[in-house]
Structure formats: structure tokens, C-alpha cells
Amino acid sequence: MSITTEKKAELIREFGAGEADSGNACVQVAILTERIKNLTGHVKANKKDHDTRRSLMMLIGKRKRLLKYLREREIETYRELLKRLNLKR
């Protein structure tokens, strides 16, 4: 259900300014999106796993707050990130 270290490093390289730029809001949103995709598949397969469903909802809320932060601070970066991750507004 969790993402691998290699996948996380790949996302950091792709969305961050450097190899160690894991604190960037864009990187955090990309990592959360990958985790959400993984958990969504698990929740669909395991309908009664309410603990995982709650964890999924918390991740979605965290991603929503980070996207709100980006939208308020850097609107162009926000729009580009939505396109790259294929997310809706």
C-alpha cells in the first residue's frame, strides 16, 4: 500500500528542484497523490477495511490543504501541477 523508496526518489527528482527537495509543496502533493492511488485500489478491493478508508480520507484532506496553499501563493505552479498530475480543480 505504501510507495517504494525508488518511486519516492523519482517523484522528488521530477517535481522538486533537486535530489533532496522533499519539502517542496509540489513534491509533497505528488507523493500524496501516488499514495492515494495505491490506497484507492486497496479500499475498492476491501470494502470493510474502514481503518484504511479513514487513512485515505486523511491523505486526501492533507493534499487538499497543500493544493489550497499552492493556489493562494503560486497560482501558475498550482495550475501546472494539476496538469502534470492529471487532477481536477
C-alpha positions in Angstrom: 0.0 0.0 0.0 2.9 2.3 0.7 5.1 3.6 -2.1 8.7 2.4 -2.6 11.8 4.4 -1.8 12.7 4.3 -5.5 9.3 5.7 -6.5 9.5 8.4 -3.9 13.0 9.4 -5.1 11.7 9.5 -8.7 8.9 11.8 -7.7 11.3 14.1 -5.8 13.5 14.4 -8.9 10.6 15.0 -11.2 8.7 17.6 -9.1 11.4 19.1 -6.9 14.3 21.5 -7.5 16.9 18.9 -6.6 17.6 15.5 -5.2 16.9 16.5 -1.6 14.0 18.8 -2.2 11.3 16.7 -0.5 9.8 19.6 1.5 8.5 21.4 -1.6 4.7 21.6 -1.7 4.7 20.2 -5.3 6.7 17.2 -4.2 4.5 16.6 -1.2 1.4 16.7 -3.4 2.9 14.3 -5.9 3.9 11.8 -3.2 0.4 12.1 -1.6 -1.2 11.5 -5.0 0.7 8.3 -5.5 -0.2 7.1 -2.0 -3.8 8.0 -2.6 -3.8 6.0 -5.9 -2.4 2.9 -4.1 -4.9 3.1 -1.2 -7.8 3.7 -3.5 -7.3 0.3 -5.2 -7.0 -1.4 -1.8 -10.2 0.2 -0.5 -12.1 -0.8 -3.6 -11.0 -4.4 -3.2 -11.5 -4.5 0.6 -14.9 -2.8 1.3 -14.9 -3.4 5.0 -11.4 -2.0 5.7 -12.6 1.1 7.5 -9.2 1.9 9.0 -7.6 2.2 5.6 -10.6 4.2 4.4 -10.0 6.7 7.2 -6.3 6.9 6.4 -7.2 7.6 2.8 -9.6 10.4 3.7 -6.9 12.0 5.9 -4.4 11.8 3.0 -7.0 13.4 0.7 -7.5 16.2 3.2 -3.8 16.8 3.5 -3.4 17.0 -0.2 -6.3 19.4 -0.4 -4.8 21.7 2.1 -1.4 21.7 0.3 -3.1 22.4 -3.0 -5.0 25.3 -1.4 -1.7 26.7 -0.1 -0.2 26.5 -3.6 -3.3 28.1 -5.2 -3.0 31.1 -2.8 0.7 31.5 -3.1 1.8 30.4 -6.6 -1.2 30.1 -9.0 0.9 29.2 -12.1 2.7 26.4 -10.2 -0.6 25.2 -9.0 -2.1 25.0 -12.5 1.0 23.3 -13.9 0.9 20.7 -11.1 -2.7 19.9 -11.7 -2.0 19.3 -15.3 1.1 17.1 -14.6 -0.7 15.0 -12.0 -4.0 14.9 -14.0 -6.0 16.3 -11.1 -9.3 18.2 -11.2 -9.8 21.5 -9.5 
